[in-house]
Amino acid sequence: MMKFLMMMIFLIPLCFMKNVFWLVQMMLFFMMLMFMNISLSIVNFCNLSYMMGCDIISFGLIMLSIWICSLMIMASENLLKENYYWHLFLLNILLLLIMLYLTFSMMNILMFYLFFEGSLIPTLILILGWGYQPERIQAGLYLLFYTLFVSLPLLLGLFFIFSNLNSMMIYMYKFYESNSLILYFSLVMAFMVKMPMYFVHLWLPKAHVEAPISGSMILAGIMLKLGGYGLLRVMMIFQSMMMNMGIIWVVISLMGGVFISLKCFCQVDMKSLIAYSSVAHMGMVISGIMTMNYWGFYGSYVLMIGHGLCSSGMFCLSNINYERLGSRSLFINKGMMNFMPSLSLWWFLMMISNMAAPTSINFLGELGLINSLVSWSWLTMMMMMMISFFSAGYSLYLYSYSQHGFYNLSLYSFYTGVSREYLLLFLHWFPLNIFIMKFDYMMIW
């Protein structure tokens, strides 16, 4: 695991040379290729080196991080065109990738906490430095304070466990069982805000709307997955507690998922709609983990990876429209099929993935989650039916509103998609639909 870290660190000086914007991206693709070929133990931590290690959960999420970060560079060509601090932008993305890589691969839970919180800083710089509207400062503060408010109890909880267990290694946590309610809430809430759970989700739509395309991609693709990863890691400490307390989280998440899905129908900003749909999907992930059964863990893990690719692709699509029209409003983004018929196909493909149609791994994840939740309690069937139905509803609403209808007469100059944009969308869609061939890798764990 150390060799990939070294590779990322040695990429940093490259950011400050001339004409290397695409070279950094190629190196990240190359690193992705190498990372895919590491030997992976299905049941245990493997590739151990200096407090770092990797198991199935880490492997999938690290792969997603490298992939999304390389696609972020591809989506941000405008910075290179306008010569808008793109050296610093590359540096920021590399630092963020290093933080995420270390978060997912750390075996020491204190180090995990350090990088878990540290990944917030490059994201904040992305939003504040390359965001669009002046409101981005308020969005950055929301992001910062929501996350920091619950991160101190998490740190204290980890210290408390260390004083009892005398070990910080994640692997040792399976020998420790706690029944403390305060400890439970202090550890779990930090991950709930990061997910984000309904009631503490307000920072997410704000951050998404104000962030540049790269910020939205990393927020939707990886940042929300940090919470799910943390939950999967700490839930083994609270196995008996989770059995009793799970109902609270499941009810809040599923009810919240339904309300948020309804809220998606009220949105007029494309980015805002996609951000709210992320909250609904993450609600399903939380409830899947909280059922404490195998199908739930499997379904939530698969849906996290599927949602990371799908949501990121949808933000890319809304950004392509934004670059043409200078607006993300659905009233102005109408009748796009007249101008960019090829892009209409990509809108359609991303939308059906978002509503969990077959061949996408979102479908696989939702299938697992429905299985786990209905076996946990048949009452959840109602909520899951509504969430699935509404997710199809707002996906179709977004698609039909932006692609069909009479286009805006103020569009006096327009250019259709370039090959970079189609490649960007293909690289989101292809892994999303091809990983279903190898889903046994996600299951065996």
C-alpha positions in Angstrom: 0.0 0.0 0.0 2.9 2.3 0.6 4.1 2.3 -3.0 0.9 4.0 -4.2 1.2 6.6 -1.5 4.8 7.3 -2.7 3.6 7.6 -6.3 1.0 10.2 -5.3 3.5 12.2 -3.2 6.0 12.2 -6.1 3.3 13.4 -8.5 3.1 16.7 -6.4 6.1 18.5 -8.0 4.7 17.6 -11.4 1.8 20.0 -10.8 4.0 23.0 -11.0 5.6 22.3 -14.4 4.4 23.7 -17.7 1.9 21.8 -19.8 1.4 18.9 -17.4 -2.4 19.2 -16.8 -3.2 16.0 -18.8 0.0 14.2 -17.7 -1.1 14.2 -14.1 -4.4 12.7 -15.2 -2.7 10.0 -17.2 -0.5 9.1 -14.3 -3.6 8.7 -12.1 -5.1 6.4 -14.7 -1.9 4.5 -14.8 -2.0 4.2 -11.0 -5.6 3.0 -11.1 -4.5 0.3 -13.5 -1.7 -0.8 -11.2 -4.0 -0.7 -8.1 -6.6 -2.9 -9.8 -4.0 -5.6 -10.2 -2.9 -5.9 -6.6 -3.6 -9.3 -5.0 -6.6 -9.2 -2.7 -7.5 -11.5 0.1 -11.2 -11.9 0.3 -11.6 -12.5 4.0 -8.7 -10.7 5.7 -6.7 -7.5 5.6 -3.9 -7.9 3.0 -1.1 -5.8 1.5 0.0 -4.7 5.0 2.6 -2.0 5.4 3.3 0.5 8.1 -0.1 0.8 9.7 -1.7 0.6 6.2 -3.7 -2.3 4.9 -6.5 -3.2 2.5 -9.6 -5.4 2.6 -12.5 -5.7 0.2 -14.3 -2.6 1.5 -11.1 -0.4 1.4 -10.2 -1.8 -2.0 -13.4 -0.8 -3.7 -13.5 2.6 -2.2 -9.8 3.4 -2.9 -10.4 2.4 -6.5 -13.4 4.7 -6.6 -11.3 7.6 -5.2 -8.5 7.3 -7.7 -11.0 6.9 -10.6 -13.2 9.9 -9.6 -10.1 12.1 -8.9 -8.7 11.4 -12.4 -12.1 12.1 -13.9 -12.3 15.4 -11.9 -9.3 16.6 -13.8 -10.9 15.6 -17.1 -14.1 17.5 -16.2 -12.2 20.7 -15.3 -10.7 21.6 -18.6 -12.1 25.2 -18.4 -9.5 26.0 -15.7 -6.8 25.1 -18.1 -8.4 27.1 -20.9 -8.8 30.2 -18.8 -5.4 29.6 -17.0 -7.3 29.9 -13.7 -4.8 28.7 -11.1 -4.8 25.2 -12.5 -1.4 24.3 -10.9 -2.9 24.9 -7.5 -6.0 23.0 -8.6 -4.0 19.9 -9.5 -2.1 20.2 -6.2 -5.4 20.4 -4.3 -6.8 17.3 -6.0 -3.6 15.3 -5.3 -3.7 16.3 -1.6 -7.3 15.3 -1.5 -6.6 12.0 -3.1 -3.7 11.3 -0.7 -6.0 12.1 2.3 -8.8 9.8 0.9 -6.3 7.0 0.1 -4.9 7.2 3.7 -8.4 7.3 5.2 -9.5 4.1 3.5 -6.2 2.2 4.0 -5.3 3.1 7.6 -5.4 0.2 10.1 -4.9 2.6 13.0 -8.3 4.1 13.9 -6.7 7.4 15.2 -4.9 7.8 11.9 -8.2 7.1 10.2 -9.8 9.9 12.2 -7.0 12.3 11.3 -7.4 11.8 7.6 -11.2 11.4 7.8 -11.3 15.0 9.1 -8.3 16.2 7.1 -10.0 15.4 3.7 -12.4 18.2 4.6 -9.8 20.9 4.1 -8.9 20.3 0.4 -12.7 20.0 -0.3 -13.3 23.3 1.5 -10.5 24.9 -0.6 -12.1 23.6 -3.8 -15.4 25.1 -2.9 -14.0 28.4 -1.7 -11.4 28.8 -4.4 -13.1 27.6 -7.5 -16.8 27.9 -6.7 -19.2 30.1 -8.6 -21.4 32.3 -6.4 -20.4 34.5 -3.4 -22.7 32.2 -1.3 -19.9 29.6 -1.5 -18.4 31.0 1.7 -21.7 30.3 3.6 -21.8 26.8 2.0 -18.2 26.2 3.1 -19.0 27.2 6.7 -22.1 24.9 6.7 -19.9 22.1 5.6 -17.2 22.9 8.1 -19.4 23.4 11.2 -21.8 20.5 10.6 -18.8 18.1 10.3 -16.6 19.6 13.1 -19.5 19.8 15.6 -19.7 16.0 15.7 -16.1 15.1 15.1 -14.8 16.0 18.6 -17.1 13.5 20.3 -15.8 10.9 17.8 -12.2 11.7 18.9 -13.0 11.4 22.6 -14.9 8.2 22.0 -11.8 6.7 20.2 -9.6 7.7 23.2 -12.0 6.1 25.6 -11.9 2.8 23.6 -8.1 3.0 23.6 -8.0 3.4 27.4 -10.1 0.2 27.7 -8.6 -1.9 24.9 -5.0 -0.6 24.8 -5.0 -0.8 21.0 -5.9 1.4 18.2 -5.9 -1.3 15.5 -9.2 -1.7 13.7 -8.6 -5.4 13.5 -8.5 -5.7 17.3 -11.9 -4.0 17.7 -13.7 -7.3 17.2 -12.5 -8.4 20.7 -14.2 -5.3 22.3 -17.9 -5.0 23.0 -19.4 -1.8 24.5 -22.9 -1.1 25.9 -22.3 2.6 26.6 -25.0 4.8 25.0 -22.9 8.0 25.1 -20.0 6.2 23.4 -22.4 4.8 20.8 -23.8 8.2 19.9 -20.5 10.0 19.9 -19.0 7.5 17.4 -22.0 7.0 15.2 -23.2 10.6 14.8 -20.0 11.7 13.2 -20.5 9.2 10.4 -24.2 10.1 10.2 -23.5 13.7 9.4 -21.0 12.8 6.8 -23.4 10.4 5.1 -25.6 12.6 5.5 -28.6 11.4 7.4 -31.9 13.2 7.2 -32.1 16.1 9.7 -28.3 16.7 9.4 -28.2 16.9 5.6 -28.6 20.6 5.1 -24.9 21.2 4.4 -25.0 18.9 1.4 -27.3 20.7 -1.1 -25.7 24.0 -0.2 -22.1 22.7 -0.7 -23.1 21.0 -4.0 -24.8 24.0 -5.5 -21.9 26.3 -4.7 -19.1 23.9 -5.6 -17.4 23.7 -9.0 -17.9 20.6 -11.0 -14.8 18.9 -9.4 -16.1 19.7 -5.9 -19.5 18.2 -6.7 -17.9 15.1 -8.1 -15.7 14.5 -5.1 -18.5 15.3 -2.7 -21.0 13.0 -4.3 -18.5 10.3 -5.3 -16.3 9.9 -2.2 -17.1 12.2 0.7 -20.5 10.7 1.4 -18.9 7.2 1.3 -16.5 8.1 4.2 -19.5 8.0 6.6 -20.6 4.5 5.3 -17.0 3.2 5.5 -16.7 4.5 9.1 -20.0 2.9 10.1 -18.9 -0.5 8.6 -15.7 -0.2 10.6 -17.1 0.7 14.1 -20.3 -1.3 14.1 -18.4 -4.4 15.3 -17.9 -2.6 18.7 -21.6 -2.1 19.2 -23.1 -5.3 17.9 -25.7 -5.7 20.7 -26.4 -2.0 20.8 -27.0 -1.8 17.1 -29.6 -4.6 17.4 -31.6 -2.4 19.8 -30.9 1.1 18.4 -31.0 0.2 14.7 -34.8 0.9 14.5 -34.2 4.7 15.3 -31.8 5.1 12.4 -33.8 2.9 10.0 -37.0 4.9 10.6 -35.3 8.3 10.3 -33.4 7.3 7.2 -36.3 5.7 5.3 -38.9 8.4 6.3 -36.3 11.0 5.4 -35.6 9.3 2.1 -39.3 9.5 1.2 -39.6 13.2 2.2 -36.4 14.1 0.3 -37.6 12.3 -2.7 -40.7 14.4 -2.7 -38.6 17.5 -2.3 -36.7 16.5 -5.4 -39.9 17.2 -7.4 -39.9 20.8 -6.2 -36.3 21.6 -7.3 -35.6 24.0 -10.2 -31.8 23.8 -10.0 -30.4 20.7 -11.6 -27.5 20.4 -9.2 -29.8 20.8 -6.3 -32.1 18.0 -7.5 -29.1 15.6 -7.9 -27.8 16.6 -4.5 -31.1 15.8 -2.8 -31.4 12.5 -4.6 -28.0 11.6 -3.1 -29.5 12.2 0.4 -32.3 9.7 -0.4 -29.9 7.1 -1.6 -27.6 7.5 1.3 -30.7 7.1 3.6 -31.1 3.6 2.2 -27.4 2.8 2.7 -27.7 3.9 6.4 -30.7 1.7 7.0 -29.1 -1.2 5.3 -26.0 -1.0 7.6 -28.3 -0.7 10.6 -30.2 -3.9 9.9 -26.9 -5.7 11.0 -27.3 -8.5 8.5 -25.2 -9.8 5.6 -27.5 -8.6 2.8 -27.6 -5.1 4.4 -23.8 -4.7 4.5 -23.4 -6.1 1.0 -26.2 -3.9 -0.4 -25.0 -0.7 1.2 -21.4 -1.3 0.1 -22.4 -2.0 -3.5 -24.9 1.0 -3.6 -22.1 3.3 -2.2 -19.9 2.4 -5.1 -22.7 2.5 -7.7 -24.0 5.8 -6.4 -20.5 7.3 -6.4 -20.1 6.7 -10.1 -23.7 7.5 -11.1 -24.1 10.7 -9.1 -20.7 12.0 -10.2 -21.7 11.3 -13.8 -25.0 13.2 -13.4 -23.1 16.3 -12.0 -20.9 16.1 -15.1 -24.0 16.2 -17.3 -25.5 19.2 -15.5 -22.1 20.9 -15.7 -21.9 20.4 -19.5 -25.3 22.2 -19.8 -24.1 24.9 -17.4 -21.0 25.5 -19.5 -23.2 26.0 -22.6 -26.0 28.1 -21.1 -24.5 29.7 -18.0 -27.4 28.5 -15.9 -28.5 25.4 -14.1 -32.2 26.3 -14.0 -34.6 23.8 -15.4 -36.6 26.6 -16.9 -33.7 27.6 -19.2 -32.2 24.1 -19.7 -35.2 22.9 -21.9 -35.3 21.1 -25.2 -31.6 20.1 -25.1 -32.4 17.2 -27.4 -32.6 19.7 -30.3 -29.1 20.9 -29.7 -27.2 17.9 -28.4 -29.0 14.7 -29.3 -26.0 12.5 -28.6 -25.8 13.9 -25.0 -29.5 13.0 -24.6 -28.5 9.3 -24.7 -26.0 9.9 -21.9 -28.6 11.7 -19.8 -30.9 8.7 -20.4 -28.2 6.2 -19.4 -27.3 8.0 -16.2 -30.9 8.5 -15.2 -31.8 4.9 -15.6 -28.7 4.0 -13.5 -29.9 6.5 -10.9 -33.3 4.8 -10.7 -31.5 1.5 -10.3 -32.4 -0.2 -13.6 -30.8 -3.6 -14.3 -27.2 -3.9 -15.4 -26.2 -1.0 -13.2 -24.7 -1.9 -9.8 -27.2 0.4 -8.2 -29.8 -2.2 -9.1 -27.7 -4.9 -7.3 -27.2 -2.7 -4.2 -30.9 -1.8 -4.0 -31.9 -5.5 -4.4 -29.6 -6.4 -1.5 -31.0 -3.5 0.6 -34.7 -4.4 -0.1 -33.8 -8.0 0.8 -32.2 -7.0 4.1 -34.8 -4.4 5.1 -37.8 -6.6 4.4 -36.3 -9.5 6.3 -35.7 -7.1 9.2 -39.3 -5.8 9.2 -42.0 -6.1 6.6 -43.1 -2.6 7.4 -40.0 -1.2 5.7 -41.5 -2.5 2.4 -43.8 0.5 2.2 -41.0 3.0 2.5 -38.7 1.1 0.1 -41.5 1.0 -2.5 -42.0 4.7 -2.2 -38.3 5.6 -2.4 -37.8 3.4 -5.4 -40.9 4.7 -7.1 -40.1 8.4 -6.4 -36.5 7.9 -7.5 -37.8 6.7 -10.9 -40.2 9.7 -10.8 -37.6 12.5 -10.2 -35.1 10.9 -12.6 -37.7 11.0 -15.3 -38.8 14.5 -14.3 -35.2 15.7 -14.7 -34.7 13.9 -17.9 -37.9 14.9 -19.6 -37.7 18.5 -18.4 -34.1 19.1 -19.6 -34.3 17.1 -22.9 -37.8 17.7 -24.2 -40.0 20.7 -24.7 -39.5 24.0 -26.6 -35.9 25.3 -26.2 -35.2 28.8 -24.9 -35.0 31.4 -27.7 -32.2 33.3 -26.0 -29.7 30.6 -27.0 -28.0 32.5 -29.8 -24.6 30.8 -29.7 -24.1 27.1 -29.0 -21.6 24.4 -29.6 -22.3 20.7 -29.2 -20.3 18.2 -27.1 -16.6 17.5 -27.6 -15.0 14.1 -27.4 -13.5 14.8 -24.0 -17.0 15.2 -22.5 -18.3 12.0 -24.1 -15.3 10.1 -22.9 -15.8 11.5 -19.4 -19.4 10.3 -19.4 -18.4 6.9 -20.8 -15.8 6.4 -18.1 -18.5 7.0 -15.5 -21.0 4.7 -17.1 -18.8 1.8 -18.1 -17.6 0.7 -14.7 -21.1 1.3 -13.3 -22.5 -1.2 -15.7 -19.6 -3.6 -16.2 -18.9 -4.3 -12.5 -22.1 -6.3 -12.3 -20.1 -9.1 -14.1 -17.8 -9.3 -11.1 -20.2 -8.7 -8.3 -19.0 -12.0 -6.6 -16.0 -9.9 -5.4 -18.4 -7.6 -3.6 -20.4 -10.6 -2.2 -17.9 -12.9 -0.7 -16.9 -10.4 2.0 
